[in-house]
Amino acid sequence: MTKLIHAYENLAGIVAASYVRRADAIIKSGWKSRGYPVLMLQDEIPWTLNDQSLRSWSFSIHSLGMIDLLLVAHSRTGDAKYLDLPLKVSLDWAKKHPRDAKDVDNMAWYDMAVGMRAYRLAYLTQAAEEAGLINDETREILYGALEAHRAELADDAKIIFQNNHGYYQIAGQLALGRRFGATSQPMQELYDQGLERFHRILDKQFSAEGVHREHSPNYHRMVLSALQGIVRSGLISDDTLRQRAHLIEESLAWFIFPSGRVVNFGDSDSHSVLCSAEAAAERWDTVLMRAVATEPPHDLSVPRGLKRFDDSGYAVVRIAAGDEGVPSQDSYLAQTACFHSRAHKHADDLSFVWFDRGEPLLVDAGRYGYLGMAEKGSEAWLDGSWYSDPMRLFVESTRAHNTLEFDTRSSPRLGAKPYGSGIVDSAEADGTFAIESACKQFGSIRHERVLVFRPAEWLITFDVFTDNLKQPHDVTQWFHAAPGSQVTQSAGGFEMETVLGQKLCVVALLPGTESTEVETGVREPRLQGWWSGTEREAEPAPAFGFRQTGSTTGVFATLFTFANAPEPDFEASRCNVTGRRFRLNWSDEAGDHSVSVHRDDGLKIIAAD
């Protein structure tokens, strides 16, 4: 075979370790995307799926996701057998989905699908041409489809600059334009236009800290994969861009649990990045990501310490709790405190997740999926959601996250002004860490939170709220244990038994709150106590917490400890009226404990015993 001028743009980040085996499996046994049915590419492709619950699958089909791995295999091996099915599928799509047709599936010319499909069609057309697999009839069909994609992508009105859809549109534009720019002036103009667009959208998508602004570490990972494909394929030759890609990758490393799974804030599934050392070395360019992605044992240095992303709105603590050679035993705490837009934004302000002693302890609800479309003006729409499926609405809701819920309502997103980052400050003293954050809810409620963390020992969640309009509220401080955990009420709080059989005690350190019931897998009167690790799947996970009723201002201080028999000392504990200074005291089997925090002039841990 004649070597193509440009290799396939592997924007999905498929690694070489398994591409041939997986490509051969697709040819023999069909293509499977997540939990959807297997598609035999030799058969008729279901281009029209009249079921909103299959929206994500329809997107993958119209993006021609089923041919992606086959094109990778062809680019790497040069074996024309990997072009036969992609050619058959692509010709079928092109015949049935002209650009201006009114009766095609609504995903056929969906913005992001166009971008993803453009670079796949472009490579396939050039590869099939060089392999002698097309004739005059099929050539006309394929080049007609490419021209339709060029016209669609050249139209500024069609590019979604405000979120990652536009990013993929522009990536497809660059690939299409570069591949045919030498023989087509319109294609060269498409490429030149894409260059200008790309730098503009990259600044919108990522903060200067290298963090994706769409509230989702897994989208950070996926968009980074496309950026790596752009850099590695030479779509853009720019040392500054390569350096920026490295920064974005190093930032991602902080959002990987010690277990090797992506922190599933916002619209993130519980995706594992763990792989062999060989695959990690091919997949990732930085030591930090190779360290968190390489299956143990290894001697790579994982990110540790306290990391604040002040502009992006996140804070992370990762500490070696035991043997530093066993990263899976690290203590890990991550907080999300950001609102940049409605893109993939859940009602999760100031929420956090906690992993310690080898397992997840407090979890985020996850993505579940993009199921059902909310009607404009409906309750779901007014609540800030694009979707209508009950479980999808639950995972977006405030009560599905480790934060404060006011009057059983979710924090507003539709019509609410994004505040950017809610991270205020952090502090460290003698092995104890504190993270301060704040935001405003419902226009008048100020919510401030301080997480005080002693890795592998205890965690305190301190919340203070004030309604500036002096309106009373019923407020719940929610927590969500990992699926498989057992949580029961006890005197003054809860007892939690983890999946690994560890015991955590949960108590209120200040008076004035009452324990909620423990809700696990509840459907009526409203969904509560669920966790979703992958699309369209949800499993019961205990939800519990503390509440106050009829309060215009209030304080919560909740202790999670691995020690037995904690007893709060209400008389010794203190909190001033603003919550700017507090001292929390308790005793347990290890003795007496006291934590003092001041926030008058920067966050300070005054004492922690």
C-alpha positions in Angstrom: 0.0 0.0 0.0 1.1 3.6 -0.7 1.7 5.4 2.6 -0.9 8.1 3.2 0.4 11.6 3.5 -1.2 11.9 6.9 -1.9 9.1 9.4 -5.3 8.8 10.9 -6.1 11.4 13.5 -6.7 9.2 16.5 -8.7 11.8 18.4 -10.3 9.2 20.7 -6.9 8.2 22.0 -7.0 4.5 21.1 -3.8 2.8 22.2 -1.8 0.4 20.1 -1.7 -2.4 22.7 -5.0 -3.7 21.7 -6.2 -2.1 18.4 -5.6 -5.0 16.1 -7.3 -7.5 18.4 -10.3 -5.2 19.0 -10.6 -4.3 15.3 -10.6 -7.9 14.3 -13.3 -8.5 17.0 -15.5 -5.8 15.5 -15.2 -7.4 12.0 -16.1 -10.9 13.4 -18.5 -10.2 16.3 -19.8 -6.6 15.8 -19.4 -3.2 17.4 -20.6 -2.5 20.9 -20.8 0.9 22.6 -21.2 0.8 26.4 -24.4 -1.1 27.3 -26.1 -0.8 23.9 -26.9 -3.7 21.6 -24.2 -5.1 19.4 -24.1 -3.9 15.8 -23.0 -6.2 13.1 -21.5 -3.8 10.5 -22.3 -6.3 7.7 -26.0 -5.8 8.4 -28.3 -2.8 8.0 -27.3 0.0 10.3 -30.2 1.4 12.4 -29.7 5.1 11.5 -33.1 6.1 12.9 -33.8 5.3 16.6 -37.1 6.8 17.7 -36.3 6.5 21.4 -35.0 9.3 23.5 -33.4 6.9 25.9 -31.1 5.8 23.0 -30.0 9.4 22.3 -26.3 8.8 23.2 -26.2 5.6 21.1 -27.8 7.4 18.1 -25.1 10.1 18.4 -22.3 7.4 18.4 -23.9 5.8 15.3 -24.2 9.0 13.4 -20.7 10.0 14.4 -19.6 6.7 12.7 -18.0 5.7 15.9 -18.3 2.1 14.8 -15.5 2.6 12.2 -13.1 4.5 14.4 -11.0 1.5 15.6 -11.0 -0.1 12.2 -9.5 3.1 10.8 -6.9 3.2 13.5 -6.0 -0.4 12.6 -5.7 0.4 8.9 -3.5 3.5 9.6 -1.2 1.4 11.8 -1.0 -1.8 9.7 -1.9 -0.7 6.1 -4.1 -3.8 5.8 -7.0 -2.9 3.4 -9.3 -5.4 5.1 -9.9 -2.8 7.7 -11.4 -0.5 5.1 -14.1 -2.8 3.7 -16.8 -2.4 6.4 -16.1 1.4 7.1 -16.5 2.0 3.3 -19.8 0.0 3.2 -21.2 1.8 6.3 -20.1 5.3 5.2 -21.5 5.0 1.7 -24.8 3.9 3.3 -24.8 6.8 5.6 -24.0 9.3 2.8 -26.7 8.0 0.5 -29.4 8.3 3.1 -28.4 11.6 4.8 -28.0 14.5 2.4 -27.3 17.7 4.2 -30.5 19.6 3.3 -32.9 16.6 3.7 -35.8 17.3 6.2 -36.8 13.7 6.9 -33.5 12.3 8.3 -32.8 11.4 12.0 -32.1 14.6 14.0 -28.7 13.2 15.0 -27.6 13.0 11.3 -26.4 16.6 11.2 -26.1 17.2 14.9 -23.2 19.6 15.6 -20.7 17.4 17.4 -21.6 14.3 15.2 -20.6 16.4 12.1 -17.2 17.1 13.6 -16.5 13.5 14.6 -17.7 12.1 11.3 -15.7 14.6 9.2 -12.3 13.4 10.1 -13.4 9.7 9.8 -14.9 10.2 6.4 -11.9 12.2 5.2 -9.4 9.5 6.2 -11.6 6.7 4.8 -12.0 8.5 1.5 -8.3 9.1 1.0 -7.4 5.6 2.2 -9.9 3.9 0.0 -8.9 6.0 -3.0 -5.2 5.0 -2.6 -6.2 1.4 -2.0 -8.2 1.3 -5.3 -11.5 0.5 -3.5 -13.7 3.1 -5.0 -15.2 3.7 -8.5 -16.7 6.7 -10.1 -20.1 6.2 -8.5 -18.8 5.7 -4.9 -16.2 8.5 -5.4 -19.0 10.9 -6.3 -20.9 9.9 -3.1 -17.9 10.2 -0.8 -16.6 13.5 -2.2 -20.2 14.9 -2.1 -20.4 14.0 1.6 -17.1 15.6 2.3 -18.2 18.8 0.5 -21.4 18.8 2.6 -19.3 18.6 5.7 -17.0 21.3 4.5 -20.0 23.6 4.0 -21.5 22.8 7.3 -18.3 23.3 9.3 -17.4 26.5 7.5 -20.6 28.2 8.7 -19.9 30.1 11.9 -23.6 30.0 12.9 -23.3 26.2 13.1 -20.2 26.1 15.4 -21.0 25.7 19.1 -18.2 27.9 20.5 -19.5 27.9 24.1 -18.9 24.2 24.8 -17.0 21.1 23.9 -19.2 20.4 20.9 -17.6 23.3 19.0 -14.2 21.9 20.0 -14.9 18.6 18.2 -16.4 20.4 15.3 -13.2 22.4 14.8 -11.0 19.4 15.3 -13.0 17.7 12.5 -12.7 20.8 10.4 -8.9 20.9 10.7 -8.5 17.2 9.8 -10.8 17.5 6.8 -9.2 20.8 5.6 -5.6 19.5 6.0 -6.2 16.2 4.2 -7.6 17.8 1.1 -6.3 21.4 1.3 -3.5 20.7 -1.2 -5.9 20.0 -4.0 -8.9 22.2 -3.0 -8.8 25.9 -2.3 -12.1 25.7 -0.3 -10.6 22.9 1.8 -7.5 25.0 2.5 -9.7 27.9 3.5 -11.5 25.5 5.8 -8.2 24.6 7.5 -7.0 28.2 7.8 -10.3 29.1 9.4 -10.1 26.2 11.8 -6.7 27.3 13.0 -8.1 30.7 14.1 -11.1 29.1 15.6 -9.2 26.4 17.5 -7.0 28.8 19.6 -10.1 30.8 20.4 -12.2 27.9 21.6 -9.3 26.3 23.5 -9.1 29.5 25.6 -12.9 29.2 26.3 -12.7 25.5 27.1 -9.8 25.4 29.5 -8.7 27.7 32.2 -5.1 29.0 32.4 -4.6 26.2 35.0 -5.3 23.6 32.4 -8.7 22.6 33.7 -11.8 22.0 31.5 -14.5 24.5 32.3 -17.5 22.2 31.9 -17.7 20.9 35.4 -16.7 17.3 34.4 -13.3 15.6 34.8 -14.4 12.9 32.3 -15.1 15.6 29.7 -11.7 17.0 30.5 -10.2 13.6 29.7 -12.2 13.2 26.5 -11.4 16.7 25.2 -7.8 16.2 26.1 -7.7 13.0 24.0 -8.8 15.1 21.0 -6.2 17.7 21.8 -3.5 15.0 22.0 -4.7 13.6 18.6 -4.4 17.1 17.1 -0.9 17.6 18.5 0.4 14.1 17.7 -1.0 14.0 14.2 0.5 17.3 13.4 -2.8 18.9 12.6 -1.4 22.0 14.3 2.4 22.4 14.6 2.9 24.6 17.6 5.2 24.1 20.5 3.1 26.4 22.7 0.1 24.1 22.0 2.1 21.0 23.0 3.1 22.7 26.3 -0.5 23.5 26.9 -1.6 20.0 26.3 1.0 18.8 28.9 -0.4 21.3 31.4 -4.0 20.0 30.7 -2.8 16.4 31.1 -1.0 17.1 34.4 -4.1 18.9 35.7 -6.2 15.8 34.9 -3.9 13.6 37.0 -5.3 15.4 40.1 -8.8 14.2 39.2 -8.0 10.5 39.3 -8.9 8.6 42.4 -6.2 6.4 44.0 -8.2 3.5 42.5 -7.4 4.8 39.0 -10.9 6.0 38.3 -11.8 9.4 37.1 -13.5 11.5 39.8 -17.1 11.6 38.6 -18.1 15.2 39.3 -20.8 16.5 37.0 -21.4 14.6 33.8 -18.7 12.0 34.5 -19.0 8.3 34.5 -16.8 6.3 36.8 -14.2 5.6 34.1 -11.0 3.7 34.8 -7.8 4.9 33.2 -5.7 2.0 34.6 -3.7 0.1 32.0 -0.3 -1.6 31.5 2.9 0.4 31.8 3.4 0.0 28.0 -0.1 1.3 27.2 0.2 4.2 29.7 3.5 5.3 28.2 1.8 5.4 24.7 -1.4 7.0 25.9 0.0 9.8 28.2 2.8 12.2 27.7 3.4 13.3 31.3 4.9 11.5 34.3 1.9 12.5 36.5 -0.7 10.9 34.3 1.4 7.8 33.6 1.7 7.4 37.4 -2.0 7.5 38.1 -2.9 5.4 35.0 -0.3 2.6 35.3 -1.4 -0.6 36.9 0.5 -1.3 40.1 3.0 -2.1 41.2 5.2 0.7 39.8 7.6 3.3 41.2 6.3 6.4 39.4 5.5 9.5 41.5 1.8 10.2 41.7 0.6 13.8 42.5 0.5 14.4 46.2 -0.2 17.3 48.6 -2.8 20.0 48.4 -3.7 21.4 45.0 -6.0 24.4 44.5 -7.4 25.4 41.1 -8.5 28.9 42.1 -9.7 30.0 38.7 -11.3 26.7 37.8 -13.1 26.1 41.1 -11.6 22.9 42.5 -9.4 21.8 45.4 -7.8 18.4 45.9 -5.8 16.8 48.7 -4.0 13.6 48.0 -1.7 12.2 50.7 0.2 8.9 51.2 -1.6 7.3 54.1 0.6 4.3 54.4 3.3 2.8 52.2 4.1 5.4 49.6 4.7 2.5 47.1 1.0 1.7 47.2 -0.9 4.7 45.7 -4.2 2.9 45.9 -4.1 3.4 49.7 -3.7 7.1 49.5 -6.1 9.5 51.2 -7.9 11.6 48.7 -10.4 14.5 49.0 -11.6 16.6 46.1 -14.1 19.5 46.1 -16.0 21.0 43.3 -16.9 24.7 43.7 -17.5 26.0 40.2 -20.2 27.4 38.0 -18.9 28.6 34.6 -22.0 27.9 32.5 -24.9 25.4 32.3 -22.7 23.0 30.3 -22.8 19.7 32.1 -23.4 21.6 35.4 -25.1 19.8 38.2 -26.7 21.5 41.2 -23.6 20.4 43.2 -22.1 23.7 44.5 -19.4 23.1 47.1 -19.9 19.3 47.0 -16.9 16.9 47.5 -15.9 13.3 47.3 -13.7 11.3 49.7 -11.6 8.2 49.1 -9.5 6.7 51.9 -7.9 3.5 53.2 -8.3 1.8 49.8 -11.9 2.5 48.9 -14.4 5.3 48.1 -16.3 6.6 51.2 -18.4 9.6 50.1 -19.4 9.7 46.4 -20.9 11.8 43.7 -24.1 10.7 42.0 -22.6 10.4 38.5 -23.9 11.2 35.0 -26.5 8.4 34.3 -27.1 9.6 30.8 -28.8 12.2 28.5 -32.3 10.7 28.5 -35.5 12.4 27.4 -35.7 16.1 26.3 -37.1 18.6 28.8 -39.9 20.6 27.3 -39.3 24.4 27.4 -41.2 25.8 30.4 -41.5 22.4 32.2 -40.5 21.9 35.8 -37.3 20.2 34.7 -36.5 23.0 32.2 -37.1 25.7 34.8 -34.9 23.7 37.3 -32.0 24.1 34.8 -32.0 20.6 33.1 -32.0 19.8 29.4 -33.5 16.4 30.1 -36.6 14.7 31.5 -35.7 11.2 32.6 -36.4 10.9 36.4 -33.0 9.3 37.3 -31.2 11.9 35.1 -33.0 14.7 37.0 -32.0 13.0 40.3 -28.3 12.8 39.6 -28.3 16.5 38.6 -30.2 17.5 41.8 -28.7 19.1 44.9 -29.9 16.2 47.1 -27.8 13.8 45.0 -24.6 15.5 46.2 -22.6 16.1 49.4 -23.8 19.6 50.0 -26.6 21.7 51.5 -30.1 21.5 50.1 -32.5 24.4 50.8 -36.3 23.7 51.1 -36.0 20.4 49.1 -35.1 22.5 46.0 -32.1 22.2 43.8 -29.7 25.2 43.5 -30.7 27.2 40.4 -28.8 27.0 37.1 -31.3 28.4 34.6 -31.1 32.2 34.8 -28.5 32.1 37.6 -25.4 34.1 37.0 -22.3 31.8 36.9 -19.9 32.7 39.7 -16.9 31.0 38.2 -14.9 29.7 41.1 -16.1 29.3 44.7 -12.7 28.3 46.1 -11.7 30.9 48.7 -8.6 29.7 50.5 -6.8 26.7 52.0 -4.5 25.9 54.8 -2.2 23.2 56.2 -0.9 22.6 59.7 0.8 19.5 61.1 -0.8 17.1 58.8 -4.3 18.6 58.8 -5.7 20.3 55.7 -8.5 22.9 55.4 -10.3 24.1 52.2 -12.6 27.1 52.3 -15.3 27.8 49.7 -18.4 29.9 49.3 -21.2 30.7 46.9 -24.6 32.4 46.8 -27.9 30.4 46.3 -31.4 31.6 45.3 -30.1 35.2 45.1 -30.1 35.8 48.9 -28.5 32.8 50.7 -24.8 32.9 51.4 -23.4 29.4 51.8 -19.8 29.0 53.2 -18.1 25.7 53.7 -14.8 24.6 55.3 -13.6 21.1 54.9 -11.1 20.1 57.6 -9.3 16.9 56.8 -6.9 14.7 58.7 -6.0 12.0 56.1 -6.8 8.4 57.0 -8.3 9.6 60.4 -11.2 12.1 60.2 -13.0 14.7 58.1 -15.1 17.6 59.3 -17.7 19.3 57.1 -18.4 22.8 58.5 -21.2 24.7 56.8 -22.7 28.1 57.6 -25.6 29.8 55.8 -27.3 33.1 56.0 -30.3 34.5 54.2 -29.8 38.2 53.7 -33.6 38.6 53.3 -34.2 37.0 56.7 -36.4 34.3 55.1 -36.6 31.0 57.0 -35.5 27.7 55.4 -35.5 24.0 56.0 -31.9 23.0 55.3 -30.4 19.5 54.9 -26.7 18.7 54.9 -26.6 15.6 52.6 -24.0 12.9 52.4 -23.8 9.9 50.1 -21.9 6.7 51.0 -20.4 4.5 48.4 -22.7 1.7 47.0 -22.5 -1.4 49.1 -21.9 0.5 52.3 -24.3 0.1 55.2 -25.4 3.2 57.2 -27.5 3.1 60.3 -28.7 5.8 62.7 -27.0 6.0 66.1 -27.1 8.3 69.1 -26.3 11.8 67.7 -25.5 10.6 64.2 -24.8 7.5 62.1 -22.6 4.4 61.9 -21.2 3.5 58.5 -19.7 0.1 57.5 -17.8 0.3 54.2 -17.6 -2.3 51.5 -14.2 -3.4 52.9 -15.7 -3.7 56.4 -14.2 -0.6 57.8 -16.2 1.4 60.4 -16.9 5.2 60.3 -18.7 7.1 62.9 -20.6 10.2 62.0 -21.6 12.8 64.6 -22.7 16.4 64.8 -20.2 18.5 66.7 -22.5 21.5 67.3 -26.0 21.4 68.7 -29.1 22.4 66.8 -29.4 19.7 64.1 -31.2 16.4 63.9 -30.4 13.3 61.9 -32.2 12.4 58.8 -33.4 8.9 58.0 -31.1 6.8 55.9 -32.4 6.5 52.4 -31.1 3.8 50.1 -32.5 3.2 46.7 -35.7 5.2 47.5 -38.1 5.9 44.6 -41.1 7.5 46.3 -42.0 10.2 47.1 -38.8 11.3 45.3 -35.7 9.5 44.2 -32.9 9.4 46.8 -30.0 7.2 47.6 -28.7 6.2 44.1 -25.3 6.2 42.4 -24.6 5.9 38.7 -21.2 4.7 37.6 -22.0 4.1 33.9 -24.6 5.2 31.4 -28.3 4.1 32.1 -27.3 2.2 35.2 -28.0 3.2 38.8 -27.5 1.3 42.0 -28.6 2.0 45.6 -26.2 4.0 47.8 -27.1 5.2 51.3 -28.0 8.9 51.6 -28.1 10.5 55.0 -27.3 13.7 56.8 -28.5 16.4 59.2 -31.2 19.0 59.0 -32.4 22.3 60.5 -35.9 23.7 60.1 -37.2 27.2 59.9 -33.7 28.9 60.1 -32.7 32.2 58.5 -29.1 31.4 59.5 -27.5 28.3 60.7 -24.3 26.2 61.2 -23.6 22.5 60.6 -20.4 20.8 61.8 -20.3 17.1 61.0 -17.4 14.7 61.9 -16.6 11.5 60.1 -14.0 9.5 62.0 -12.5 6.0 61.8 -12.2 6.1 65.6 -14.8 4.4 67.7 -17.2 6.0 70.2 -16.8 9.7 69.3 -18.5 12.0 71.8 -19.0 15.7 70.9 -18.2 18.2 73.6 -20.9 20.8 73.0 -19.8 22.9 76.0 -16.2 23.3 74.8 -17.1 23.8 71.1 -17.7 27.3 69.9 -18.7 29.2 66.8 -19.1 32.9 66.4 -22.3 34.3 64.8 -20.7 34.6 61.3 -18.9 31.3 61.4 -15.7 33.0 60.8 -14.2 31.5 63.9 -15.0 28.1 65.3 -13.5 25.6 67.7 -14.8 22.0 67.6 -14.1 19.5 70.4 -14.7 15.8 70.8 -13.4 12.7 72.4 -13.0 9.1 71.3 -11.1 5.9 72.0 -7.8 7.7 71.2 -8.4 10.6 73.6 -9.5 14.2 73.4 -9.5 16.2 70.1 -9.8 19.9 69.4 -9.8 21.8 66.0 -9.8 25.6 65.8 -10.1 27.5 62.5 -10.1 31.3 61.9 -11.2 32.9 58.7 -11.0 36.6 59.5 -7.8 37.3 57.7 -7.1 34.3 55.5 -7.9 30.7 56.4 -5.8 29.5 59.4 -5.8 26.2 61.3 -5.0 27.5 64.8 -4.9 24.1 66.4 -5.7 20.5 65.5 -5.1 17.7 68.0 
